[in-house]
Amino acid sequence: MTTEATPSEKYLEVQRSAEFAGLRRKLRSFIFPMTAAFFLWYALYVLLSAYARGFMSLKIVGHINVALLFGLLQFVSTFLIAWYYSRYAAKELDPIADKIGADLEDHR
């Protein structure tokens, strides 16, 4: 009589695998630098708004000033990061995750 691994044991085996570690490493190599970059960009906006009011109030065109432009660029950068992540995930992460998932399904 052979004993089959329980689902939790299978998931633990996957979690300990080199493939899964590589997937986590690839994810973290994107997430941590991008999060740090966005946080610094946002902190710059907040600090300039608090301590460089003269600069932030400079008019660019009509009633549009530097502060408004920086604020709008926060939205733009958020959407660009989300778009870039979706491309990165589709190319770098999803194939590995799909293979891990398929291997797990095959062992059920």
C-alpha positions in Angstrom: 0.0 0.0 0.0 1.5 3.3 -1.1 0.8 6.5 0.8 0.0 9.5 -1.3 1.0 13.0 -0.2 -1.7 15.2 1.2 -2.5 18.4 -0.6 -0.8 20.5 2.0 2.4 18.3 1.7 2.3 18.8 -2.1 2.0 22.6 -1.7 4.9 22.6 0.8 7.0 20.6 -1.7 6.3 23.2 -4.4 7.1 26.0 -2.0 10.5 24.4 -1.2 11.3 23.8 -4.9 14.0 25.7 -6.8 11.5 26.7 -9.4 9.2 28.4 -6.9 12.2 30.1 -5.3 13.2 31.4 -8.7 9.7 32.7 -9.3 9.7 34.6 -6.0 13.1 36.0 -6.7 12.0 37.3 -10.1 8.8 38.8 -8.5 10.8 40.5 -5.8 13.4 41.8 -8.2 10.6 43.7 -9.9 8.4 44.6 -6.9 11.0 46.0 -4.5 12.9 48.3 -6.8 9.7 49.6 -8.4 8.1 50.2 -5.0 11.2 52.1 -3.8 11.3 54.2 -7.0 7.6 55.0 -6.7 7.8 55.8 -3.0 10.8 58.2 -3.7 9.0 59.8 -6.5 5.9 60.3 -4.3 8.0 61.6 -1.4 9.7 64.1 -3.7 6.2 65.4 -4.6 5.2 65.7 -1.0 8.4 67.3 0.1 8.4 69.8 -2.7 4.8 70.6 -1.9 5.6 71.2 1.7 9.0 72.9 1.5 9.4 74.3 -2.1 6.1 76.2 -2.5 7.7 78.8 -4.6 8.9 76.2 -7.1 5.7 74.3 -7.0 3.6 77.4 -7.7 5.5 78.3 -10.8 3.1 78.7 -13.7 3.8 76.5 -16.7 0.9 77.3 -19.0 -2.1 79.4 -18.0 -3.3 78.2 -14.6 -1.3 75.0 -14.7 1.6 75.1 -12.3 4.4 72.7 -11.4 2.4 71.2 -8.5 -0.5 70.3 -10.7 1.8 68.8 -13.3 3.6 66.7 -10.6 0.2 65.6 -9.2 -1.0 64.5 -12.6 2.3 62.7 -13.2 1.7 60.7 -10.1 -1.3 59.2 -11.8 0.5 58.7 -15.1 3.4 56.9 -13.3 1.0 54.7 -11.4 -0.7 53.6 -14.7 2.7 53.1 -16.4 4.0 50.9 -13.5 0.8 48.8 -13.7 1.1 48.5 -17.4 4.8 47.6 -17.2 4.1 45.0 -14.4 1.4 43.3 -16.5 3.9 43.0 -19.4 6.7 41.8 -17.1 4.4 39.3 -15.4 3.1 37.9 -18.7 6.6 37.5 -20.1 8.7 36.5 -17.0 6.4 35.3 -14.2 3.3 33.7 -15.8 5.2 31.0 -17.7 7.0 29.8 -14.6 3.8 30.0 -12.5 1.9 28.1 -15.2 4.6 25.4 -15.3 4.5 25.0 -11.5 0.7 24.9 -11.5 0.7 22.3 -14.3 3.3 20.2 -12.5 1.2 20.3 -9.3 -1.9 19.3 -11.3 -0.1 16.4 -12.9 0.9 15.1 -9.4 -2.6 15.0 -8.1 
